[in-house]
Amino acid sequence: MPDALRLLLVDGSASLYRAFFALPALTNSRGTPTNAVLGFATILLKLLREEKPAAAAVVSTGLSGPPVPVGTSAKVKLRPRLSPPPLARKSSLSPMGRR
């Protein structure tokens, strides 16, 4: 069978949220938090380098809070899920946060 083309789909919201907690607090010269953006870029570049997809897409559902796993009960989904304030500020640095 010939090699199939690979499509890489990335959950941008979940990856950005995960990256926020994976790295220590980092800021730029103006004091804007940047650790989530750095972590997200690192994750994405690693995936592209290792998987070598023919095409890639990053999908985002917004930064309203942590991702909710599939199969989570409706009662749990109704609880407020707010992003930590530093992560909410970073959304303007991320292409996913721009509207």
N, C-alpha and C positions, 0 to 999 in steps of 0.2 A: 504494500500500500504506500502511495507517495506521502511525503511529509505534509501534514495538514498545517495550514496557517494558524497561528496562535493569536487570540484576542485577549488582551489583559484588561479586566474590569476591576477598578479599585473603588471601594467604598470610602470616599473622601472624608465624610463626616466622622466615621469611626476611626479612620487612620489618623486624622488630625487630633481627635480626642485622646487616642492612645498615645500619640507622640507627646502631647502636653504633659502627661504624667510620667513618661519614660525618661525625660531629660530634666536636669536641674533648671531652675529659673535663669533664663538668659535674656538680656535686653540689648537694644542697640544704643547708639550714643544719645538718643533723645529719651531713653528710658522706656521705650515700647517693648513689651515682652515679645520674644522671638523664638523661644524654645520649641513651640509646637510647629512652627513653619519649618525650622531647621530639621526637626525630627521627621516631619511629613516628607520633605524633599529627600532626605536620606533613605527613607523607606521606599519611596517611588523609584529613585535612581537604582537602588539595589535590585528591586523587582525587574526593572527594565534590563539591567545588566545581566542578571542571572537567567531570566526567562526568555529574553530576546524575542518579544512578540512582534508580529507583523503590524499590529495596531494596538493602541491602548486608549482607554477612556477613564476619566475620573468622574464619579457621580457623587453628588452631594444632596442631602435632604435638609441641610441647614445645620446650624450649631445651637439648637435649642437645649441640648443636654446629651447625656451619655446614650449610646445606642441601646436599644431594647432588643434582646435576643428573640428570634422567631419562636413562637410557641409560648411566649410569656402570657400569663393570664391577663384578662382585661382589667382586673382590679389593680394589678401592678402597673400597667400601662397608663392608668389615669393619674398616678402620682406625678406631681410636678418634677420635671427633670431639668434643672437649670445648669447652664455651663458655669464653671467657676469664672469670676470676673476677669482674670487675666486672659483666659481663653476667649471670652466674648470680645475683648479688645483686639485680639489677634485676627479676628475674622476679616478685618479690613486689609490685612496683609496677605491673606490667602485669596486666590482667584475664586475659591468656592464661597467666600464670604461676601464678595462683591455682587451687588444686585443692580 
